[in-house]
Amino acid sequence: MAADPDLIKLTDRVAVVTGAAQGIGAATAVALARFGADVAVCDTQSDRLAETAAAIESTGRRCLSDVFDVRDADAVRAFLEEASSTLGKLDVLVNNVGGGFHSEFAGVSAKGEDVLISENFRTVTNCVRHGVELMNDGSSIVNVTSVEAWHAAPGFAVYGAMKAAVEQFTKSLALELGGRGIRVNCVAPDMISTPGDASLSADSGSTTSGLFPTPLRRMGTADECAAVIVFLASDMASFVTGSSIPVDGGTIAGGSWKIREDGSFGV
């Protein structure tokens, strides 16, 4: 299949985006609509989710919006079934919900650990378990992880472990669902400026004076992450599955190397 601009279009496809009230989730939901998809969105923040829904509808596409916690498997099932019956069989599933808090592992209680596991892993398995049977063959699942899936995450040990678990889960799903042509991939953001990450960056002390945040010499945006998700959702990525794409401005490639404000490199 020759590369063609039409391959990136998502005209009349049905997409689901979790955690769509703000940040990467909101940017992704609106971007999918701009490329032609009808979009079902969910979150626990009703006011901001309503803004996302309004932005989707302003593109001329249909939107289903519901407020609930994706950790609730029964609520997930009901939402996905409603999305399928209202908008049509699903073509795109974006598992974006996730989050955490900064603490050395010794300070994380068993209850806190359960919260981190549920929010960053079970939210994905809930959606996949109840969504796959409602998806068309040839669909796309995109799981939003983090670069913490690939390296140590002091202060975020359980969070990082769950992101790594989602990446492994993604690879296994890519094989299991390949017979239906369903592609399963990850995007792994870092240094993306979003409301949800502001407190984490402050807590972890990740900003160092005198150094650029990334090899590209700037922070990224939620829209730049959404653009990669649109690519993975589209036929432009028809032979891409079981992969993880860092959307990180080069931080994984840079490793311990940092860029000083004078352009020199240091560790």
C-alpha positions in Angstrom: 0.0 0.0 0.0 1.6 3.2 -1.2 1.8 6.1 1.3 -1.1 8.5 0.7 -2.4 11.5 2.7 -5.8 9.8 3.0 -4.3 7.0 5.1 -4.0 9.3 8.1 -7.7 10.1 8.0 -10.1 8.5 10.5 -13.3 9.4 8.8 -16.4 7.8 10.5 -14.3 5.6 12.7 -15.3 5.2 16.4 -12.7 6.0 19.1 -12.7 5.7 22.8 -10.3 7.8 25.0 -10.1 7.4 28.8 -8.9 10.2 31.0 -10.0 12.8 28.5 -10.8 15.7 30.8 -7.3 17.3 30.4 -3.8 17.0 29.1 -2.9 14.2 26.7 -6.3 12.6 26.9 -8.2 15.8 26.0 -5.7 16.7 23.2 -6.0 13.1 21.8 -9.8 13.0 21.9 -10.1 16.3 20.0 -7.3 15.4 17.5 -9.1 12.1 16.7 -12.3 14.1 16.0 -10.4 16.5 13.8 -9.2 13.6 11.7 -12.8 12.4 11.3 -13.6 10.0 14.2 -16.6 10.0 16.5 -15.3 9.9 20.0 -16.4 8.5 23.3 -14.7 10.0 26.3 -14.7 9.4 30.0 -13.1 10.9 33.2 -13.9 11.6 36.8 -13.7 15.4 36.3 -17.1 16.4 35.0 -16.5 20.1 34.2 -13.4 19.6 32.2 -14.7 16.5 30.5 -17.7 18.6 29.3 -15.2 21.1 27.7 -13.5 18.2 25.9 -16.9 16.9 24.6 -17.8 20.4 23.4 -14.5 20.7 21.6 -15.2 17.3 19.9 -18.7 18.3 18.8 -17.4 21.7 17.5 -15.5 19.6 14.8 -18.8 18.3 13.6 -18.2 14.8 15.0 -20.4 12.9 17.4 -19.4 12.5 21.1 -20.5 10.3 24.0 -19.3 11.5 27.3 -19.6 9.8 30.7 -18.2 10.5 34.2 -16.9 7.5 36.1 -13.8 5.8 37.5 -12.1 3.5 35.0 -11.0 1.3 37.9 -14.6 0.2 38.1 -14.9 -2.8 35.7 -18.7 -2.8 35.6 -18.8 0.9 34.8 -16.2 0.4 32.0 -18.2 -2.4 30.5 -21.4 -0.3 30.5 -19.7 2.7 29.0 -18.1 0.7 26.2 -21.3 -1.1 25.4 -23.1 2.2 25.2 -20.4 3.6 23.0 -20.7 0.7 20.6 -24.5 0.8 20.5 -24.6 4.6 20.2 -21.7 5.4 17.9 -21.0 2.0 16.3 -18.4 -0.8 16.7 -15.1 0.5 18.0 -12.1 1.1 15.9 -9.7 2.9 18.3 -9.2 2.4 22.0 -6.8 4.8 23.8 -6.0 3.8 27.4 -4.7 7.1 28.8 -5.8 7.0 32.5 -2.9 6.9 34.9 -1.2 8.8 37.7 0.9 8.5 40.8 2.5 10.3 43.7 6.1 10.9 44.7 7.4 8.7 47.6 10.2 6.3 48.2 8.9 2.8 48.2 9.4 2.5 52.0 6.8 5.2 52.4 4.2 3.6 50.2 1.5 1.7 52.2 -0.1 -1.5 50.9 -3.2 0.5 50.2 -1.2 3.1 48.3 0.4 0.3 46.3 -3.0 -1.1 45.4 -4.1 2.3 44.2 -1.1 2.7 42.0 -1.5 -0.8 40.5 -5.2 -0.2 39.9 -4.9 3.2 38.4 -2.0 2.4 36.1 -2.5 -1.2 35.1 -6.0 -2.4 35.9 -7.6 0.6 34.1 -5.9 -0.7 31.0 -6.9 -4.4 31.4 -10.5 -3.3 32.3 -10.9 -1.5 29.0 -9.2 -4.1 26.9 -11.2 -7.0 28.5 -14.5 -5.3 27.8 -13.5 -3.5 24.6 -11.9 -6.0 22.4 -15.2 -8.0 21.8 -16.8 -4.7 20.7 -14.0 -3.7 18.2 -13.8 -4.2 14.5 -11.1 -6.4 13.0 -8.2 -4.2 12.0 -8.7 -1.8 14.9 -6.0 -0.1 17.0 -5.3 0.0 20.7 -2.9 2.6 22.0 -1.7 2.5 25.6 -0.2 5.6 27.1 2.7 4.6 29.3 5.8 6.6 30.2 9.6 6.6 29.7 9.6 5.3 33.3 8.8 1.9 31.8 12.4 1.9 30.5 14.5 3.1 33.3 14.7 3.5 37.1 12.1 5.7 38.7 13.2 6.6 42.2 10.3 8.0 44.1 7.9 6.4 41.6 8.9 2.7 41.9 5.4 1.2 41.8 4.3 3.6 39.1 7.3 2.8 36.9 6.8 -0.9 37.4 3.1 -0.6 36.3 4.1 1.3 33.2 6.6 -1.4 32.4 3.8 -4.0 33.0 1.6 -2.2 30.5 4.4 -2.3 27.9 4.8 -6.0 28.4 1.0 -6.5 28.3 1.0 -4.5 25.0 3.5 -6.9 23.4 1.6 -10.0 24.4 -1.7 -8.5 23.2 -0.2 -7.6 19.9 0.5 -11.3 19.3 -2.8 -12.5 20.7 -4.9 -10.1 18.7 -2.8 -10.1 15.5 -5.0 -12.7 13.9 -7.8 -10.1 13.9 -5.6 -7.5 12.5 -5.9 -5.5 15.8 -2.7 -3.5 16.4 -1.6 -2.8 19.9 1.1 -0.2 20.6 2.3 2.2 23.3 3.3 5.9 23.4 5.7 6.7 26.2 5.7 10.4 27.0 8.2 12.4 29.0 8.7 16.1 29.6 5.1 16.8 28.3 3.7 19.8 30.0 0.2 18.8 31.3 -1.9 19.8 34.4 -1.7 16.2 35.7 2.1 16.2 35.7 2.7 19.6 37.2 2.7 18.4 40.9 4.7 15.3 40.1 7.5 17.4 38.5 7.5 19.7 41.5 7.5 16.8 44.0 10.3 15.0 42.3 12.5 18.0 41.8 13.0 17.1 38.1 13.8 20.6 36.9 17.5 21.5 37.2 18.6 25.1 36.7 21.1 25.7 33.9 20.1 22.6 31.9 17.7 22.1 29.0 14.9 19.7 29.8 15.4 17.6 26.6 17.9 17.3 23.7 15.4 19.3 21.7 16.0 22.2 24.2 12.3 22.5 25.2 9.3 20.8 26.8 6.8 18.9 24.7 3.0 19.5 24.5 0.0 17.3 24.8 -0.8 18.0 21.2 2.5 16.6 20.1 1.7 13.4 22.0 -1.8 13.3 20.5 -0.3 13.5 17.0 1.6 10.3 17.5 -1.5 8.6 18.9 -3.4 9.7 15.8 -0.7 8.1 13.6 -0.9 4.8 15.5 -4.7 4.8 15.2 -4.6 5.4 11.5 -3.8 3.2 8.5 -0.6 5.0 8.1 0.6 2.7 10.9 -0.9 -0.4 9.4 2.2 -2.6 9.9 3.1 -1.2 13.4 2.2 -3.4 16.4 3.8 -4.4 19.6 5.9 -1.3 19.6 6.4 1.6 22.0 7.2 5.1 20.7 8.8 7.5 23.1 7.4 11.0 22.8 10.1 12.6 24.9 12.2 15.1 23.0 15.1 12.7 23.1 15.4 12.0 26.8 15.6 8.2 26.4 18.3 8.6 23.7 20.2 11.1 25.8 20.4 8.8 28.9 22.4 10.5 31.6 23.6 13.2 29.2 22.2 16.7 29.7 22.3 19.7 27.5 23.7 22.8 29.2 22.3 26.2 28.3 25.6 27.0 26.5 25.0 24.0 24.2 27.6 21.8 25.8 27.0 18.3 27.1 27.4 17.0 30.6 26.4 14.1 32.9 
